[in-house]
Amino acid sequence: MIITIASIIVAFIIVVWAYMQQPQFGRRPAGDRLAQITGSPNYKDGAFQNQSHTPSFTNGGTFLKVSRKFFFEKSKRSAPTTALQATKVDLKQLDPREDVIVWFGHSSYYMQVGGKRMLVDPVLSGSASPVSFTTRSFAGTDIYTADDMPEIDVLFITHDHYDHLDHKTVAALNNKVKAVVTGLGVGAHLERWGYDPRKIIERDWHQEVDLGDGFRVFTAPARHFSGRGFKRNVTLWSSFVLYTPQHKIYIGGDSGYDTHFAEIGKMHGPFDLAILENGQYNDYWQNIHMMPEETVQAAIDLGARTLFPVHWSKFALSLHDWDESIKRVVAEADRKGMPLIHPSIGEPVNLQRYAATKKWWENYV
């Protein structure tokens, strides 16, 4: 009996290991890349660390408690009951003299600024999971594909979670992307997916990348974590400060609220636009995802003139109603006098003259 049980366990481990070798899981950093990682001041005890102590769960949360609530107590309105109506424009035909941002839902968006074309965390495959039939996008939100993207000067990847780094999308974009800017270690995934290492730029926090033509990006901290397999934090999660000849933009990625927002604001602010996560939060994991009211405060700390809340309206990754986060952040922004934009998916927003965006989510239940 003992031999039989042991054999089953060994067989299960082998099957799981073999499954995890599929390309969507990426690759662990090794060689010179790993040596660079272990030399980082943000890497300790075999993993990257946040600036502040960051337990995985808060307010009495545990893995079992969170799992039970996620699978059995999720809001009946965690996804819209009808398909969302997105707008589709021909990105390849946009006037290159026009500075625009186009949001694809969640944390994926395209920016055309000063003639450069940039893409952030594109997830356009219909799923935010290594298994395509789970964590499906909301109906109506996947009208853009990798084929719709023009040639991309810079692809920004904030971290390697599946809702920010999508294997199918990023692999399909390979021949269109001139350069990738990301955190330490993430390039191992990209190289496995066919990216030329010469166009991958990996940086630690507080480092600068000169993109040419008056464009610079500074890597900055976030309070989050990383991982596509069983071991967390072997790659670095980051936010980015983008300097262009016309604008200064904060690309937030995922982050819990902490003092780093005020520090970045002091070092680089004020910002014309702060793009910050607003959604997929919960009291049990408040350290790694901001509550909507904290999103507004983070924008204030950064010295943002305008806030663009993202990380919502495409995937149900938490327990709350799909539109709760935008309602709460709008209410808090109104209360604190923080201007914000909230375009619908695919709606182009002119960065040179922000126009009021409608509360489009009110048309859905």
C-alpha contacts under 8 A as a table, 3 or more apart, distances in Angstrom:
res1	aa1	res2	aa2	distance
1	M	4	T	5.04
1	M	5	I	6.22
2	I	5	I	5.19
2	I	6	A	6.08
3	I	6	A	5.09
3	I	7	S	6.04
4	T	7	S	5.06
4	T	8	I	6.26
5	I	8	I	5.12
5	I	9	I	6.26
6	A	9	I	5.08
6	A	10	V	6.13
7	S	10	V	5.09
7	S	11	A	6.01
8	I	11	A	5.06
8	I	12	F	6.06
9	I	12	F	5.08
9	I	13	I	6.20
10	V	13	I	5.11
10	V	14	I	6.21
11	A	14	I	5.09
11	A	15	V	6.19
12	F	15	V	5.12
12	F	16	V	6.15
13	I	16	V	5.16
13	I	17	W	6.02
14	I	17	W	5.06
14	I	18	A	6.05
15	V	18	A	5.12
15	V	19	Y	6.13
16	V	19	Y	5.09
16	V	20	M	6.17
17	W	20	M	5.13
17	W	21	Q	6.64
18	A	21	Q	5.36
18	A	22	Q	7.65
19	Y	22	Q	5.94
20	M	25	F	6.36
20	M	229	G	7.67
21	Q	25	F	6.97
22	Q	25	F	6.11
22	Q	26	G	7.71
23	P	26	G	5.43
23	P	27	R	7.95
23	P	167	H	7.70
23	P	192	R	7.26
23	P	193	W	7.12
24	Q	130	P	5.93
24	Q	166	D	7.86
24	Q	167	H	5.29
24	Q	168	K	7.70
25	F	130	P	6.83
25	F	189	H	7.87
25	F	228	R	5.82
25	F	229	G	6.77
26	G	167	H	7.99
26	G	188	A	7.15
26	G	189	H	4.31
26	G	190	L	7.51
26	G	192	R	6.52
26	G	193	W	7.65
26	G	228	R	7.37
27	R	188	A	5.56
27	R	189	H	5.04
27	R	192	R	6.66
28	R	185	G	7.70
28	R	188	A	6.37
28	R	189	H	7.43
28	R	234	V	7.46
29	P	33	R	5.92
29	P	34	L	5.28
29	P	185	G	5.50
29	P	186	V	7.76
29	P	188	A	5.45
29	P	234	V	7.57
29	P	235	T	7.78
30	A	33	R	5.62
30	A	34	L	4.62
30	A	35	A	7.59
30	A	188	A	7.95
31	G	34	L	5.35
31	G	35	A	6.33
32	D	35	A	4.92
32	D	36	Q	6.22
33	R	36	Q	5.19
33	R	37	I	6.35
33	R	184	L	7.84
33	R	185	G	6.47
33	R	188	A	7.99
34	L	37	I	4.93
34	L	38	T	6.17
34	L	185	G	7.23
35	A	38	T	5.25
35	A	39	G	6.31
36	Q	39	G	5.21
36	Q	40	S	6.65
36	Q	184	L	7.95
37	I	40	S	5.34
37	I	43	Y	6.83
37	I	184	L	6.41
37	I	185	G	6.96
38	T	43	Y	6.01
38	T	44	K	7.75
38	T	46	G	7.80
39	G	43	Y	7.29
40	S	43	Y	5.33
40	S	204	D	7.18
41	P	44	K	7.50
42	N	48	F	5.59
42	N	49	Q	5.67
42	N	50	N	7.42
42	N	51	Q	7.93
43	Y	46	G	6.80
43	Y	47	A	5.40
43	Y	48	F	4.16
43	Y	49	Q	5.99
44	K	47	A	5.57
44	K	48	F	6.15
44	K	49	Q	6.70
46	G	234	V	7.66
47	A	232	R	7.39
47	A	233	N	5.19
47	A	234	V	5.40
48	F	233	N	5.22
48	F	234	V	6.30
48	F	235	T	7.02
48	F	236	L	6.45
49	Q	233	N	7.53
50	N	53	H	6.62
50	N	54	T	6.74
50	N	222	A	7.50
50	N	223	R	5.73
50	N	224	H	7.08
50	N	225	F	7.94
51	Q	221	P	7.90
51	Q	223	R	7.37
52	S	223	R	7.83
52	S	258	D	7.85
54	T	223	R	7.80
54	T	287	N	6.10
54	T	288	I	7.69
55	P	58	T	7.01
55	P	287	N	7.19
56	S	285	W	6.56
56	S	287	N	7.31
56	S	288	I	7.72
57	F	60	G	7.20
57	F	61	G	5.17
57	F	62	T	6.30
57	F	63	F	7.99
57	F	284	Y	5.31
57	F	285	W	4.98
57	F	286	Q	7.58
57	F	287	N	7.42
58	T	61	G	5.48
58	T	283	D	6.67
58	T	284	Y	4.64
58	T	285	W	5.58
58	T	286	Q	6.43
58	T	287	N	7.02
59	N	283	D	6.45
59	N	284	Y	5.60
60	G	284	Y	6.98
61	G	65	K	6.26
61	G	66	V	6.44
61	G	284	Y	4.98
61	G	285	W	7.71
62	T	65	K	5.15
62	T	66	V	6.01
63	F	66	V	5.26
63	F	67	S	5.98
64	L	67	S	5.10
64	L	68	R	6.10
65	K	68	R	5.24
65	K	69	K	6.30
66	V	69	K	5.20
66	V	70	F	6.02
66	V	284	Y	7.43
67	S	70	F	5.07
67	S	71	F	6.17
68	R	71	F	5.43
68	R	72	F	5.77
68	R	73	E	7.22
69	K	72	F	5.27
69	K	73	E	4.54
69	K	74	K	6.36
69	K	319	L	7.61
70	F	73	E	5.90
70	F	74	K	5.45
70	F	318	S	6.99
70	F	319	L	6.26
71	F	74	K	6.53
73	E	319	L	7.27
74	K	78	S	6.81
74	K	318	S	7.45
74	K	319	L	4.50
74	K	320	H	6.96
75	S	78	S	5.10
75	S	319	L	5.59
75	S	320	H	5.65
75	S	321	D	5.87
76	K	79	A	7.53
76	K	321	D	7.45
77	R	80	P	6.23
77	R	81	T	7.48
77	R	320	H	7.54
77	R	321	D	4.77
77	R	322	W	6.22
77	R	365	V	7.82
78	S	316	A	5.84
78	S	318	S	7.76
78	S	319	L	6.54
78	S	320	H	5.77
78	S	321	D	4.28
78	S	322	W	4.62
79	A	138	F	6.66
79	A	315	F	7.66
79	A	316	A	6.32
79	A	321	D	6.96
79	A	322	W	5.27
80	P	83	A	7.02
80	P	84	L	7.61
80	P	138	F	7.25
80	P	322	W	6.65
80	P	364	Y	6.87
80	P	365	V	6.02
81	T	364	Y	7.73
81	T	365	V	6.26
82	T	139	A	7.27
82	T	364	Y	7.10
82	T	365	V	7.51
83	A	138	F	7.08
83	A	139	A	4.58
83	A	140	G	4.89
83	A	141	T	7.82
84	L	138	F	7.51
84	L	139	A	6.30
84	L	140	G	4.84
84	L	141	T	6.32
84	L	364	Y	7.74
85	Q	140	G	5.98
85	Q	141	T	7.47
85	Q	345	I	7.95
86	A	140	G	6.52
86	A	141	T	6.22
86	A	143	I	7.25
86	A	344	S	6.61
86	A	345	I	5.04
86	A	346	G	5.78
86	A	347	E	7.58
87	T	344	S	7.54
87	T	345	I	6.25
87	T	346	G	4.53
87	T	347	E	5.57
88	K	143	I	6.88
88	K	144	Y	7.24
88	K	346	G	5.44
88	K	347	E	7.39
89	V	346	G	7.03
89	V	347	E	7.86
89	V	348	P	7.93
90	D	93	Q	5.50
90	D	94	L	6.78
90	D	148	D	7.39
91	L	94	L	5.43
91	L	148	D	6.97
91	L	149	M	6.51
91	L	150	P	6.48
92	K	148	D	7.59
92	K	149	M	6.92
92	K	150	P	5.06
94	L	98	E	7.53
95	D	98	E	5.46
96	P	99	D	7.58
96	P	112	Q	7.40
96	P	114	G	7.74
96	P	115	G	5.29
97	R	114	G	6.91
97	R	115	G	6.27
98	E	112	Q	7.37
98	E	113	V	7.28
98	E	114	G	7.68
98	E	115	G	7.83
98	E	350	N	7.30
99	D	111	M	7.53
99	D	112	Q	5.30
99	D	113	V	4.58
99	D	114	G	6.47
99	D	115	G	7.74
99	D	350	N	5.85
99	D	351	L	5.36
99	D	352	Q	6.40
100	V	111	M	5.83
100	V	112	Q	5.28
100	V	113	V	6.61
100	V	348	P	6.19
100	V	349	V	5.33
100	V	350	N	4.52
100	V	351	L	5.29
100	V	352	Q	7.95
101	I	109	Y	6.93
101	I	110	Y	5.63
101	I	111	M	4.43
101	I	112	Q	6.39
101	I	348	P	5.77
101	I	349	V	5.31
101	I	350	N	6.74
101	I	351	L	6.96
102	V	109	Y	5.55
102	V	110	Y	5.14
102	V	111	M	6.50
102	V	345	I	7.53
102	V	346	G	5.53
102	V	347	E	5.93
102	V	348	P	4.78
102	V	349	V	6.44
103	W	107	S	7.87
103	W	108	S	6.20
103	W	109	Y	4.27
103	W	110	Y	6.44
103	W	343	P	7.52
103	W	344	S	7.54
103	W	345	I	5.45
103	W	346	G	5.49
103	W	347	E	6.96
103	W	348	P	7.63
104	F	107	S	7.63
104	F	108	S	5.35
104	F	109	Y	5.40
104	F	110	Y	7.84
104	F	141	T	7.44
104	F	142	D	7.80
104	F	144	Y	7.31
104	F	345	I	5.19
104	F	346	G	5.65
105	G	108	S	6.00
105	G	109	Y	7.50
105	G	141	T	6.89
105	G	310	V	7.34
105	G	311	H	7.25
105	G	312	W	6.70
105	G	313	S	5.82
105	G	314	K	5.42
105	G	345	I	5.55
106	H	310	V	5.68
106	H	311	H	3.93
106	H	312	W	4.61
106	H	313	S	5.88
106	H	314	K	5.37
106	H	315	F	7.03
107	S	120	V	7.48
107	S	121	D	6.32
107	S	122	P	7.57
107	S	163	D	7.92
107	S	164	H	6.88
107	S	253	G	7.32
107	S	277	E	7.45
107	S	310	V	5.53
107	S	311	H	4.71
107	S	312	W	7.50
108	S	119	L	7.57
108	S	120	V	5.53
108	S	121	D	4.98
108	S	122	P	4.65
108	S	123	V	6.29
108	S	164	H	7.46
109	Y	119	L	5.96
109	Y	120	V	5.45
109	Y	121	D	7.22
109	Y	122	P	6.79
110	Y	117	R	7.45
110	Y	118	M	5.82
110	Y	119	L	4.54
110	Y	120	V	6.44
111	M	117	R	5.93
111	M	118	M	5.03
111	M	119	L	6.19
112	Q	115	G	6.32
112	Q	116	K	5.61
112	Q	117	R	4.60
112	Q	118	M	6.20
113	V	116	K	5.37
113	V	117	R	6.68
113	V	118	M	7.97
113	V	244	T	7.46
113	V	246	Q	7.91
114	G	244	T	7.15
114	G	245	P	6.96
114	G	246	Q	6.99
116	K	152	I	7.94
116	K	153	D	6.15
117	R	150	P	7.93
117	R	151	E	7.29
117	R	152	I	5.21
117	R	153	D	5.29
117	R	154	V	6.76
118	M	152	I	5.67
118	M	153	D	5.84
118	M	154	V	4.87
118	M	155	L	5.78
118	M	156	F	7.51
119	L	122	P	6.83
119	L	152	I	6.86
119	L	154	V	6.54
119	L	155	L	4.89
119	L	156	F	6.16
120	V	155	L	5.97
120	V	156	F	4.76
120	V	157	I	6.11
120	V	158	T	7.82
121	D	155	L	7.76
121	D	156	F	6.31
121	D	157	I	5.12
121	D	158	T	6.75
121	D	164	H	4.74
121	D	165	L	5.93
121	D	166	D	7.98
122	P	164	H	6.57
122	P	165	L	6.90
122	P	166	D	6.96
122	P	169	T	6.74
122	P	170	V	7.24
123	V	126	G	7.50
123	V	127	S	7.63
123	V	128	A	7.12
123	V	163	D	6.50
123	V	164	H	6.31
123	V	165	L	6.73
123	V	166	D	5.30
123	V	169	T	6.09
124	L	127	S	7.72
124	L	142	D	6.40
124	L	144	Y	6.63
124	L	145	T	5.47
124	L	146	A	6.86
124	L	166	D	7.73
124	L	169	T	5.82
125	S	142	D	7.62
125	S	145	T	7.17
125	S	166	D	7.52
125	S	168	K	6.32
125	S	169	T	6.01
126	G	132	S	7.68
126	G	136	R	5.80
126	G	137	S	5.25
126	G	142	D	6.24
127	S	131	V	7.93
127	S	132	S	5.63
127	S	133	F	7.21
127	S	134	T	6.69
127	S	135	T	5.50
127	S	136	R	4.45
127	S	137	S	5.67
127	S	163	D	7.95
128	A	132	S	7.73
128	A	134	T	7.64
128	A	135	T	5.50
128	A	136	R	6.66
128	A	137	S	7.55
128	A	162	Y	5.15
128	A	163	D	4.55
128	A	164	H	7.89
128	A	166	D	7.02
128	A	315	F	7.56
129	S	132	S	6.16
129	S	134	T	6.28
129	S	135	T	5.96
129	S	162	Y	5.46
129	S	163	D	7.11
130	P	162	Y	7.03
131	V	134	T	5.87
132	S	135	T	7.68
132	S	136	R	7.45
133	F	136	R	6.54
135	T	315	F	6.63
135	T	316	A	7.16
135	T	317	L	7.64
136	R	315	F	6.65
137	S	141	T	6.75
137	S	142	D	7.23
137	S	314	K	5.17
137	S	315	F	5.08
137	S	316	A	7.96
138	F	141	T	5.82
138	F	142	D	7.96
138	F	313	S	7.51
138	F	314	K	5.16
138	F	315	F	6.22
139	A	142	D	7.47
140	G	143	I	6.82
141	T	314	K	6.41
141	T	345	I	7.04
142	D	145	T	7.34
144	Y	147	D	7.99
144	Y	148	D	6.12
145	T	148	D	5.39
145	T	149	M	7.17
145	T	169	T	7.70
146	A	149	M	5.44
146	A	169	T	5.98
146	A	172	A	6.19
146	A	173	L	5.98
147	D	150	P	8.00
147	D	172	A	7.93
147	D	173	L	7.93
149	M	152	I	7.63
150	P	176	K	7.12
151	E	176	K	4.70
151	E	177	V	6.26
151	E	178	K	7.82
152	I	155	L	6.69
152	I	176	K	5.77
152	I	177	V	4.76
152	I	178	K	6.20
152	I	179	A	7.92
153	D	177	V	6.13
153	D	178	K	5.08
153	D	179	A	6.14
154	V	177	V	6.71
154	V	178	K	6.29
154	V	179	A	4.94
154	V	180	V	5.59
154	V	181	V	7.00
155	L	177	V	6.70
155	L	178	K	7.96
155	L	179	A	6.22
155	L	180	V	4.64
155	L	181	V	6.24
156	F	180	V	5.88
156	F	181	V	5.02
156	F	182	T	5.98
157	I	160	D	7.45
157	I	164	H	7.09
157	I	165	L	6.74
157	I	180	V	7.44
157	I	181	V	6.49
157	I	182	T	5.03
157	I	183	G	7.65
158	T	164	H	7.21
158	T	182	T	6.02
158	T	183	G	6.91
158	T	237	W	5.82
158	T	238	S	5.23
158	T	239	S	6.11
158	T	240	F	7.87
158	T	252	G	7.95
158	T	253	G	5.41
158	T	254	D	7.78
159	H	164	H	6.59
159	H	165	L	6.93
159	H	182	T	7.27
159	H	183	G	6.86
159	H	186	V	7.24
159	H	226	S	6.37
159	H	235	T	7.69
159	H	236	L	6.63
159	H	237	W	4.56
159	H	238	S	6.54
159	H	253	G	7.59
160	D	164	H	6.33
160	D	165	L	5.15
160	D	186	V	6.54
160	D	226	S	5.97
160	D	227	G	6.22
160	D	228	R	6.78
160	D	235	T	7.54
160	D	237	W	7.53
161	H	164	H	5.46
161	H	165	L	5.82
161	H	226	S	6.13
161	H	227	G	6.09
161	H	228	R	6.14
162	Y	165	L	5.15
162	Y	166	D	5.57
162	Y	228	R	7.16
163	D	166	D	6.69
165	L	170	V	7.27
166	D	169	T	5.50
166	D	170	V	5.98
167	H	170	V	5.39
167	H	171	A	5.83
167	H	193	W	7.61
168	K	171	A	5.36
168	K	172	A	6.13
169	T	172	A	5.21
169	T	173	L	6.31
170	V	173	L	5.07
170	V	174	N	6.42
171	A	174	N	5.37
171	A	190	L	7.92
171	A	193	W	5.80
171	A	194	G	7.20
171	A	195	Y	8.00
172	A	175	N	7.60
173	L	176	K	5.33
173	L	177	V	6.27
174	N	177	V	5.54
174	N	194	G	7.36
174	N	195	Y	6.25
175	N	178	K	7.97
177	V	180	V	7.35
178	K	199	K	6.46
179	A	199	K	4.67
179	A	200	I	6.00
179	A	201	I	7.26
180	V	199	K	6.16
180	V	200	I	4.87
180	V	201	I	5.76
181	V	200	I	6.43
181	V	201	I	4.85
181	V	202	E	6.06
181	V	203	R	7.71
182	T	186	V	6.60
182	T	187	G	7.52
182	T	200	I	7.81
182	T	201	I	6.34
182	T	202	E	5.06
182	T	203	R	6.47
182	T	238	S	7.50
183	G	186	V	5.97
183	G	202	E	5.03
183	G	203	R	5.08
183	G	204	D	6.06
183	G	205	W	7.88
183	G	235	T	6.96
183	G	236	L	4.95
183	G	237	W	5.94
183	G	238	S	6.07
184	L	187	G	7.29
184	L	202	E	4.95
184	L	203	R	5.32
184	L	204	D	5.84
184	L	235	T	5.76
184	L	236	L	5.22
185	G	188	A	5.88
185	G	202	E	7.08
185	G	234	V	7.10
185	G	235	T	4.62
185	G	236	L	6.57
186	V	189	H	5.74
186	V	190	L	6.97
186	V	202	E	7.32
186	V	235	T	5.79
186	V	236	L	7.25
187	G	190	L	4.94
187	G	191	E	6.06
187	G	197	P	7.57
187	G	200	I	6.31
187	G	201	I	7.80
187	G	202	E	6.72
188	A	191	E	5.27
188	A	192	R	6.35
189	H	192	R	5.27
189	H	193	W	6.46
190	L	193	W	5.02
190	L	194	G	6.52
190	L	195	Y	5.42
191	E	194	G	5.14
191	E	195	Y	4.70
191	E	196	D	6.49
191	E	197	P	6.32
192	R	195	Y	7.25
195	Y	199	K	7.57
195	Y	200	I	7.70
196	D	199	K	5.86
196	D	200	I	7.16
197	P	200	I	5.21
198	R	201	I	7.91
203	R	207	Q	6.43
203	R	219	T	6.91
204	D	207	Q	6.21
204	D	219	T	6.86
204	D	236	L	7.49
205	W	219	T	5.02
205	W	220	A	4.82
205	W	221	P	5.71
205	W	238	S	6.97
206	H	218	F	6.31
206	H	219	T	5.16
206	H	220	A	5.28
206	H	221	P	7.59
207	Q	218	F	5.56
207	Q	219	T	5.39
207	Q	220	A	7.68
208	E	216	R	7.02
208	E	217	V	5.75
208	E	218	F	4.47
208	E	219	T	6.47
209	V	216	R	5.75
209	V	217	V	5.24
209	V	218	F	6.35
210	D	215	F	6.43
210	D	216	R	4.67
210	D	217	V	6.64
211	L	214	G	7.43
211	L	215	F	5.14
211	L	216	R	5.38
211	L	217	V	7.31
212	G	215	F	5.41
212	G	216	R	7.21
214	G	243	Y	7.86
214	G	244	T	6.13
214	G	245	P	5.65
215	F	242	L	7.44
215	F	243	Y	5.58
215	F	244	T	4.62
215	F	245	P	6.59
216	R	242	L	6.06
216	R	243	Y	5.08
216	R	244	T	6.69
217	V	240	F	6.48
217	V	241	V	5.41
217	V	242	L	4.55
217	V	243	Y	6.00
218	F	240	F	5.70
218	F	241	V	4.97
218	F	242	L	6.63
219	T	238	S	6.51
219	T	239	S	6.08
219	T	240	F	4.78
219	T	241	V	6.41
220	A	238	S	5.81
220	A	239	S	5.02
220	A	240	F	5.57
220	A	241	V	7.04
220	A	264	I	7.39
221	P	237	W	7.56
221	P	238	S	5.30
221	P	239	S	5.84
221	P	260	H	6.72
222	A	237	W	6.71
222	A	238	S	5.44
222	A	239	S	5.85
222	A	252	G	7.65
222	A	253	G	7.71
222	A	254	D	6.98
222	A	255	S	5.16
222	A	256	G	7.46
222	A	260	H	7.16
223	R	254	D	7.50
223	R	255	S	4.56
223	R	256	G	5.16
223	R	257	Y	7.16
223	R	258	D	7.16
223	R	287	N	7.32
223	R	288	I	5.86
224	H	237	W	6.85
224	H	254	D	6.40
224	H	255	S	5.07
224	H	256	G	6.41
224	H	287	N	7.60
224	H	288	I	4.71
224	H	289	H	7.44
225	F	232	R	7.03
225	F	233	N	5.74
225	F	236	L	7.67
225	F	237	W	6.37
225	F	288	I	7.48
226	S	232	R	5.64
226	S	233	N	4.75
226	S	234	V	7.11
226	S	235	T	6.22
226	S	236	L	6.72
226	S	237	W	6.29
227	G	230	F	7.47
227	G	231	K	6.44
227	G	232	R	4.65
227	G	233	N	5.79
227	G	234	V	6.85
227	G	235	T	7.06
228	R	231	K	7.82
228	R	232	R	7.67
229	G	232	R	7.32
231	K	234	V	7.17
233	N	236	L	6.65
238	S	252	G	7.84
238	S	253	G	6.93
239	S	250	Y	7.63
239	S	251	I	5.73
239	S	252	G	4.78
239	S	253	G	5.59
239	S	254	D	7.93
240	F	250	Y	6.02
240	F	251	I	4.99
240	F	252	G	6.51
241	V	248	K	7.33
241	V	249	I	6.09
241	V	250	Y	4.85
241	V	251	I	6.28
241	V	268	H	7.56
242	L	248	K	5.74
242	L	249	I	5.10
242	L	250	Y	6.20
242	L	251	I	7.34
243	Y	247	H	6.31
243	Y	248	K	4.77
243	Y	249	I	6.65
244	T	247	H	5.15
244	T	248	K	6.14
247	H	271	F	7.88
247	H	272	D	6.20
248	K	270	P	7.95
248	K	271	F	5.24
248	K	272	D	5.46
248	K	273	L	6.90
249	I	271	F	5.75
249	I	272	D	5.99
249	I	273	L	5.00
249	I	274	A	5.91
249	I	275	I	7.65
250	Y	271	F	6.73
250	Y	273	L	6.33
250	Y	274	A	4.63
250	Y	275	I	5.94
251	I	274	A	6.57
251	I	275	I	5.33
251	I	276	L	7.02
252	G	255	S	7.45
252	G	274	A	7.28
252	G	275	I	5.67
252	G	276	L	4.97
252	G	277	E	6.88
253	G	276	L	6.77
253	G	277	E	6.58
254	D	276	L	7.66
254	D	277	E	5.90
254	D	288	I	7.44
254	D	289	H	6.60
255	S	277	E	7.32
255	S	287	N	7.92
255	S	288	I	5.31
255	S	289	H	5.26
255	S	290	M	6.54
256	G	286	Q	6.28
256	G	287	N	4.83
256	G	288	I	4.00
256	G	289	H	4.21
256	G	290	M	4.65
257	Y	261	F	7.73
257	Y	287	N	6.91
257	Y	288	I	7.61
257	Y	289	H	7.29
257	Y	290	M	5.54
257	Y	294	E	6.35
257	Y	295	T	7.62
257	Y	298	A	6.97
258	D	261	F	6.56
259	T	262	A	5.59
259	T	263	E	6.42
260	H	263	E	4.85
260	H	264	I	5.98
261	F	264	I	5.18
261	F	265	G	6.09
261	F	298	A	5.83
261	F	299	A	7.87
261	F	301	D	5.69
261	F	302	L	5.56
262	A	265	G	4.92
262	A	266	K	6.10
262	A	298	A	7.51
262	A	301	D	4.54
262	A	302	L	5.59
263	E	266	K	5.10
263	E	267	M	6.21
263	E	302	L	7.90
264	I	267	M	5.02
264	I	268	H	5.77
264	I	269	G	6.94
264	I	302	L	6.36
265	G	268	H	5.35
265	G	269	G	4.29
265	G	270	P	6.28
265	G	271	F	7.92
265	G	301	D	6.09
265	G	302	L	3.86
265	G	303	G	5.75
266	K	269	G	5.84
266	K	302	L	7.38
268	H	271	F	7.69
269	G	302	L	6.00
269	G	303	G	5.60
269	G	304	A	7.37
270	P	302	L	6.48
270	P	303	G	4.41
270	P	304	A	5.67
270	P	305	R	7.30
271	F	274	A	6.49
271	F	302	L	6.98
271	F	303	G	5.95
271	F	304	A	4.57
271	F	305	R	6.15
271	F	306	T	7.93
272	D	304	A	5.90
272	D	305	R	5.18
272	D	306	T	6.25
273	L	304	A	5.80
273	L	305	R	6.13
273	L	306	T	4.93
273	L	307	L	5.87
273	L	308	F	7.06
274	A	299	A	6.34
274	A	302	L	7.75
274	A	304	A	5.75
274	A	305	R	7.86
274	A	306	T	6.38
274	A	307	L	5.02
274	A	308	F	6.06
275	I	307	L	6.15
275	I	308	F	4.73
275	I	309	P	5.95
275	I	310	V	6.81
276	L	295	T	6.67
276	L	299	A	7.71
276	L	307	L	7.31
276	L	308	F	6.34
276	L	309	P	5.17
276	L	310	V	5.98
276	L	311	H	7.86
277	E	289	H	7.71
277	E	290	M	7.25
277	E	295	T	7.00
277	E	309	P	5.74
277	E	310	V	4.93
277	E	311	H	4.96
277	E	312	W	7.87
278	N	281	Y	7.72
278	N	290	M	6.80
278	N	291	M	7.02
278	N	292	P	5.62
278	N	295	T	6.41
278	N	309	P	5.43
278	N	310	V	5.51
278	N	311	H	5.47
278	N	312	W	6.43
278	N	325	S	6.06
278	N	326	I	7.25
278	N	329	V	7.53
279	G	289	H	7.82
279	G	290	M	7.75
279	G	291	M	7.47
279	G	292	P	7.22
279	G	310	V	7.40
279	G	311	H	5.40
279	G	312	W	5.03
279	G	325	S	5.33
279	G	326	I	7.85
280	Q	289	H	7.17
280	Q	311	H	7.24
280	Q	312	W	7.03
280	Q	316	A	7.25
280	Q	317	L	5.42
280	Q	318	S	4.64
280	Q	319	L	7.56
280	Q	320	H	7.52
281	Y	285	W	6.85
281	Y	286	Q	6.60
281	Y	289	H	5.33
281	Y	290	M	6.22
281	Y	291	M	5.91
281	Y	318	S	6.27
281	Y	320	H	7.93
282	N	285	W	5.53
282	N	286	Q	5.94
282	N	289	H	7.65
282	N	291	M	7.32
282	N	318	S	6.96
282	N	319	L	7.33
282	N	320	H	7.89
283	D	286	Q	5.24
285	W	288	I	5.93
285	W	289	H	6.55
286	Q	289	H	5.28
286	Q	290	M	5.99
286	Q	291	M	6.97
287	N	290	M	7.34
290	M	293	E	7.89
290	M	294	E	5.68
290	M	295	T	6.05
291	M	294	E	5.24
291	M	295	T	6.46
292	P	295	T	5.00
292	P	296	V	6.73
292	P	325	S	5.92
292	P	326	I	7.68
292	P	328	R	5.90
292	P	329	V	4.86
292	P	332	E	7.76
293	E	296	V	5.37
293	E	297	Q	6.52
293	E	328	R	7.02
293	E	329	V	5.96
293	E	332	E	5.85
294	E	297	Q	4.89
294	E	298	A	5.99
295	T	298	A	5.06
295	T	299	A	6.38
295	T	309	P	7.82
295	T	329	V	7.27
296	V	299	A	5.15
296	V	300	I	6.39
296	V	307	L	7.65
296	V	329	V	6.72
296	V	332	E	6.77
296	V	333	A	6.03
296	V	338	M	7.23
297	Q	300	I	4.96
297	Q	301	D	6.11
298	A	301	D	4.94
298	A	302	L	6.17
299	A	302	L	5.09
299	A	303	G	6.32
299	A	304	A	5.32
299	A	306	T	7.94
299	A	307	L	6.34
300	I	303	G	5.10
300	I	304	A	5.98
300	I	338	M	7.50
301	D	304	A	7.70
304	A	307	L	6.59
305	R	338	M	7.49
305	R	339	P	6.84
306	T	338	M	6.81
306	T	339	P	5.01
306	T	340	L	5.07
306	T	341	I	7.26
307	L	338	M	7.18
307	L	339	P	6.29
307	L	340	L	4.42
307	L	341	I	6.41
308	F	340	L	5.72
308	F	341	I	5.29
308	F	342	H	6.33
309	P	326	I	7.65
309	P	329	V	7.90
309	P	340	L	7.79
309	P	341	I	7.57
309	P	342	H	6.82
312	W	315	F	6.88
312	W	322	W	7.22
312	W	323	D	7.88
312	W	325	S	7.46
312	W	326	I	7.98
313	S	322	W	6.29
313	S	323	D	7.12
316	A	319	L	7.61
316	A	322	W	6.94
320	H	324	E	6.62
321	D	324	E	5.14
321	D	325	S	7.85
322	W	325	S	7.28
323	D	326	I	5.63
323	D	327	K	6.45
323	D	361	W	6.90
324	E	327	K	5.28
324	E	328	R	6.20
325	S	328	R	5.25
325	S	329	V	6.10
326	I	329	V	5.17
326	I	330	V	6.01
327	K	330	V	5.32
327	K	331	A	6.24
328	R	331	A	5.16
328	R	332	E	6.19
329	V	332	E	5.10
329	V	333	A	5.93
330	V	333	A	5.09
330	V	334	D	6.09
330	V	340	L	7.84
331	A	334	D	5.21
331	A	335	R	6.23
332	E	335	R	4.94
332	E	336	K	6.17
333	A	336	K	5.19
333	A	337	G	5.67
333	A	338	M	4.74
333	A	339	P	6.78
333	A	340	L	7.31
334	D	337	G	5.13
334	D	338	M	6.40
334	D	339	P	7.71
335	R	338	M	7.96
341	I	354	Y	7.89
341	I	356	A	6.90
341	I	357	T	5.95
342	H	357	T	5.84
342	H	358	K	7.33
342	H	359	K	7.42
343	P	346	G	7.94
343	P	347	E	5.91
343	P	348	P	7.77
343	P	349	V	7.29
343	P	357	T	5.52
343	P	358	K	7.10
343	P	360	W	7.92
344	S	347	E	5.52
344	S	360	W	6.58
349	V	354	Y	6.81
349	V	355	A	7.52
350	N	353	R	5.68
350	N	354	Y	5.81
350	N	355	A	7.58
351	L	354	Y	5.89
359	K	362	E	5.98
360	W	363	N	5.92
361	W	364	Y	5.67
362	E	365	V	7.52
